[in-house]
Amino acid sequence: VGGASGAAAGDHDPLLAAVQADGGRDREMVLAAVMHSGAALAFASEELRSDYWLALAAVSNNGDALQHASSELRGDRDIVLTAVSLSGGALQYASEELRHDREVVLAAVRQTTEAFDFAAPELRGERDLIRACVGSRASVLRDATMEIREDREFVLDAVARNGACLEFAAEALLADDAFMAEALAQGQGHDRDAVLAAVKQRGSLFQHASEELRSDRVFVLECVATSGEALE
């Protein structure tokens, strides 16, 4: 896809067109091209895709240009860190070894939580990584280890960041009325996602919703649809 879009760009970009016409062999020309658009690395010769400084210039402009670097450079820590700091999704192009590297993965998920999907499986249980993601992606907690999902303080912290995380707490916590009340109290009962997740477990927990939410007809109907107990 990158090559195709780059080819189209070549029709309008004289520099890129020159790189393509030359077969990507002229180093100075390729360097100028990747500094203008990192994706131009796709048109560099195989030899130049292995050039450290060219690859670094490319990913400094566009992190996703990492996919066009040589396999050796996709395993270079500095190049990959530069790439994922700009485009977290570029983690998918990193070497297997670097997708096991905690610092690299953390840099990627801080840029975009979507990078979590490309981390090595064992790192998906890392508390710092999960904490960095749950604010915008509650489902990360669902995929965490049971040890983490059973950790009362960790889950409370996650719920404070994103109320929707409550739904993914371990069953033991969801069955604990004291825990559920504390989780809802963190947001003074104003967190719609947290209240809805709680009501899915037990309709009686609707009592912990704020007066504002209890007066919200649409929200009340949503809760009733989830649990008929909500208004009992």
Backbone torsions as a table, in degrees:
resi	resn	phi	psi	omega
1	VAL	NA	-44.3	180.0
2	GLY	-60.7	-41.4	-179.5
3	GLY	-64.9	-40.8	-178.1
4	ALA	-65.2	-44.8	-179.4
5	SER	-67.4	-35.1	178.5
6	GLY	-65.9	-37.7	-179.9
7	ALA	-63.3	-40.9	179.1
8	ALA	-63.1	-39.6	-179.6
9	ALA	-64.5	-32.1	-178.7
10	GLY	-62.2	-24.9	178.7
11	ASP	-67.2	-22.2	-174.9
12	HIS	-116.2	-15.2	-176.7
13	ASP	-107.4	107.3	-177.4
14	PRO	-57.0	-38.9	-178.6
15	LEU	-65.5	-46.4	-179.8
16	LEU	-66.2	-37.7	178.2
17	ALA	-62.4	-37.4	179.4
18	ALA	-68.1	-38.5	177.9
19	VAL	-62.1	-45.6	-180.0
20	GLN	-63.8	-42.6	-178.5
21	ALA	-63.8	-31.6	-178.6
22	ASP	-85.3	-7.4	-177.7
23	GLY	77.8	15.8	177.0
24	GLY	67.8	30.4	-176.2
25	ARG	-98.1	-18.5	-177.7
26	ASP	-85.4	111.1	-173.1
27	ARG	-60.5	-46.8	-177.2
28	GLU	-64.1	-37.3	179.3
29	MET	-67.8	-43.2	179.4
30	VAL	-65.3	-40.4	179.2
31	LEU	-60.5	-45.4	178.6
32	ALA	-61.6	-38.7	-178.2
33	ALA	-67.2	-45.8	-176.9
34	VAL	-72.5	-25.9	175.8
35	MET	-70.8	-26.4	176.9
36	HIS	-84.0	-39.6	179.4
37	SER	-151.7	109.3	-176.9
38	GLY	-54.1	-31.5	-178.0
39	ALA	-62.8	-16.3	179.6
40	ALA	-63.9	-14.8	177.9
41	LEU	-59.7	-23.2	179.4
42	ALA	-60.2	-24.5	-176.0
43	PHE	-101.8	5.0	176.7
44	ALA	-75.2	154.6	176.7
45	SER	-66.0	163.6	179.5
46	GLU	-57.5	-39.1	179.9
47	GLU	-62.9	-43.8	-177.4
48	LEU	-75.0	-22.2	175.1
49	ARG	-69.1	-14.3	177.6
50	SER	-98.0	4.6	-179.6
51	ASP	-82.8	116.9	-175.4
52	TYR	-54.8	-49.7	-173.7
53	TRP	-70.6	-33.5	176.0
54	LEU	-66.6	-44.6	179.9
55	ALA	-63.8	-41.1	179.9
56	LEU	-64.0	-40.9	178.1
57	ALA	-63.5	-39.0	-178.6
58	ALA	-66.2	-48.3	-177.2
59	VAL	-73.9	-20.3	175.4
60	SER	-71.5	-23.0	177.7
61	ASN	-92.2	-38.2	-176.5
62	ASN	-149.9	106.7	-176.2
63	GLY	-55.1	-33.9	-178.2
64	ASP	-70.0	-9.8	176.3
65	ALA	-64.8	-12.2	178.3
66	LEU	-54.5	-33.2	-178.1
67	GLN	-61.8	-21.1	-177.2
68	HIS	-95.7	-6.9	178.7
69	ALA	-75.7	162.5	178.8
70	SER	-65.6	158.9	-179.7
71	SER	-59.4	-34.2	178.7
72	GLU	-63.1	-44.5	-178.8
73	LEU	-73.9	-24.2	175.3
74	ARG	-71.5	-5.9	174.7
75	GLY	-108.2	6.4	178.6
76	ASP	-86.0	122.4	-172.1
77	ARG	-62.6	-42.9	-178.1
78	ASP	-65.7	-42.3	180.0
79	ILE	-65.5	-43.4	-178.7
80	VAL	-68.5	-40.4	177.5
81	LEU	-61.3	-40.2	177.7
82	THR	-62.8	-43.5	-177.7
83	ALA	-65.1	-49.5	-174.9
84	VAL	-73.3	-22.8	177.1
85	SER	-70.0	-24.7	179.4
86	LEU	-95.0	-36.6	-179.8
87	SER	-142.8	98.9	-175.7
88	GLY	-56.8	-32.4	-179.1
89	GLY	-64.6	-16.4	178.7
90	ALA	-64.8	-11.6	177.5
91	LEU	-56.2	-30.4	-179.0
92	GLN	-63.7	-20.2	-178.8
93	TYR	-96.0	-6.1	-178.9
94	ALA	-73.4	160.6	178.5
95	SER	-64.7	159.6	178.8
96	GLU	-56.6	-41.2	-179.5
97	GLU	-59.3	-44.1	-177.2
98	LEU	-75.7	-21.0	174.5
99	ARG	-76.5	-5.4	172.1
100	HIS	-100.4	-3.3	-176.0
101	ASP	-85.3	116.3	-173.4
102	ARG	-59.5	-43.6	-177.7
103	GLU	-65.8	-41.0	179.8
104	VAL	-64.3	-46.9	-178.7
105	VAL	-65.3	-40.5	179.4
106	LEU	-63.1	-40.2	177.9
107	ALA	-62.6	-37.6	-178.8
108	ALA	-69.5	-46.5	-176.9
109	VAL	-71.8	-24.4	175.0
110	ARG	-69.4	-26.9	178.0
111	GLN	-81.3	-41.1	175.7
112	THR	-156.2	132.8	-178.9
113	THR	-67.2	-16.6	178.3
114	GLU	-62.2	-24.2	-179.5
115	ALA	-64.8	-20.6	179.7
116	PHE	-54.9	-33.6	-177.9
117	ASP	-66.1	-20.6	-175.9
118	PHE	-101.7	-0.2	178.0
119	ALA	-74.0	153.1	175.5
120	ALA	-59.2	140.2	-176.5
121	PRO	-48.4	-40.7	-177.1
122	GLU	-67.4	-25.1	179.6
123	LEU	-78.3	-16.3	-179.0
124	ARG	-70.0	-7.3	175.6
125	GLY	-99.0	4.2	179.9
126	GLU	-74.8	124.8	-176.3
127	ARG	-60.4	-41.0	-178.8
128	ASP	-63.6	-37.7	180.0
129	LEU	-68.2	-43.8	-179.8
130	ILE	-64.5	-43.5	179.9
131	ARG	-61.1	-35.0	-179.2
132	ALA	-72.5	-19.3	-175.0
133	CYS	-103.0	-31.9	-169.0
134	VAL	-63.3	-23.8	-179.0
135	GLY	-58.0	-34.4	-179.6
136	SER	-117.6	-3.4	-177.6
137	ARG	-147.0	85.0	-175.3
138	ALA	-60.9	-30.2	-175.7
139	SER	-63.2	-15.6	176.4
140	VAL	-60.2	-35.4	178.9
141	LEU	-67.4	-34.9	178.5
142	ARG	-58.9	-36.7	-176.6
143	ASP	-90.0	1.9	179.8
144	ALA	-76.0	168.9	179.4
145	THR	-67.6	157.1	179.2
146	MET	-62.3	-33.2	178.6
147	GLU	-57.2	-42.8	179.7
148	ILE	-70.9	-42.6	-178.3
149	ARG	-68.0	-17.7	177.6
150	GLU	-95.1	-6.2	-177.0
151	ASP	-79.9	106.0	-174.1
152	ARG	-54.6	-50.2	-176.6
153	GLU	-67.9	-38.6	-179.7
154	PHE	-65.6	-43.8	-178.8
155	VAL	-67.3	-38.7	177.1
156	LEU	-60.7	-41.0	178.0
157	ASP	-64.0	-41.0	179.4
158	ALA	-64.0	-41.6	-179.8
159	VAL	-65.9	-35.7	178.1
160	ALA	-64.2	-30.9	179.2
161	ARG	-80.5	-34.2	-176.8
162	ASN	-157.4	108.7	-176.1
163	GLY	-56.7	-27.4	-178.9
164	ALA	-65.6	-15.6	178.9
165	CYS	-64.7	-24.3	-176.1
166	LEU	-57.1	-34.9	-178.7
167	GLU	-60.7	-24.9	-174.2
168	PHE	-102.9	11.1	174.1
169	ALA	-66.7	158.6	178.6
170	ALA	-63.6	152.5	-178.5
171	GLU	-54.4	-37.3	-178.4
172	ALA	-61.5	-38.4	178.5
173	LEU	-73.3	-39.0	-179.8
174	LEU	-65.2	-25.1	179.8
175	ALA	-87.7	-4.7	-176.4
176	ASP	-94.7	106.7	-177.6
177	ASP	-59.2	-39.0	-178.6
178	ALA	-64.4	-42.3	178.7
179	PHE	-63.6	-46.0	-177.7
180	MET	-61.9	-42.2	179.7
181	ALA	-64.2	-40.2	179.6
182	GLU	-66.6	-39.9	-179.8
183	ALA	-62.2	-41.2	-179.6
184	LEU	-74.0	-33.4	-178.5
185	ALA	-65.7	-26.6	-179.8
186	GLN	-56.9	-35.0	179.5
187	GLY	-103.8	18.2	-177.6
188	GLN	51.7	30.4	177.0
189	GLY	73.0	11.8	-177.9
190	HIS	-92.0	-14.2	-174.7
191	ASP	-78.6	105.8	-175.9
192	ARG	-58.0	-44.8	-177.9
193	ASP	-63.7	-41.8	-179.2
194	ALA	-66.8	-43.8	-179.8
195	VAL	-63.8	-43.2	-179.9
196	LEU	-63.9	-41.0	178.2
197	ALA	-63.6	-37.9	179.6
198	ALA	-68.1	-43.7	-178.6
199	VAL	-64.8	-30.2	176.4
200	LYS	-61.6	-30.6	179.3
201	GLN	-80.8	-49.4	179.7
202	ARG	-149.4	119.3	-178.5
203	GLY	-57.1	-28.8	-177.7
204	SER	-63.2	-19.6	-179.1
205	LEU	-71.9	-7.3	176.9
206	PHE	-59.1	-24.8	-179.1
207	GLN	-62.6	-19.8	-179.0
208	HIS	-87.7	-1.5	177.7
209	ALA	-71.3	153.0	179.0
210	SER	-67.5	161.9	178.3
211	GLU	-60.2	-35.7	179.7
212	GLU	-61.0	-45.0	-179.8
213	LEU	-71.3	-35.9	179.6
214	ARG	-69.4	-16.8	178.2
215	SER	-97.7	-1.8	-178.3
216	ASP	-88.8	104.2	-173.4
217	ARG	-58.4	-43.1	-179.2
218	VAL	-63.0	-42.8	-179.5
219	PHE	-67.3	-41.1	179.3
220	VAL	-60.4	-44.4	179.5
221	LEU	-63.5	-35.8	177.6
222	GLU	-64.8	-40.5	179.0
223	CYS	-67.2	-41.5	179.7
224	VAL	-63.6	-38.4	178.7
225	ALA	-65.0	-31.2	180.0
226	THR	-78.7	-41.3	-179.1
227	SER	-147.8	117.1	-179.3
228	GLY	-62.9	-14.3	-178.8
229	GLU	-76.4	-14.0	-169.0
230	ALA	-53.1	-34.3	-177.2
231	LEU	-103.0	4.7	-178.7
232	GLU	-77.2	NA	NA
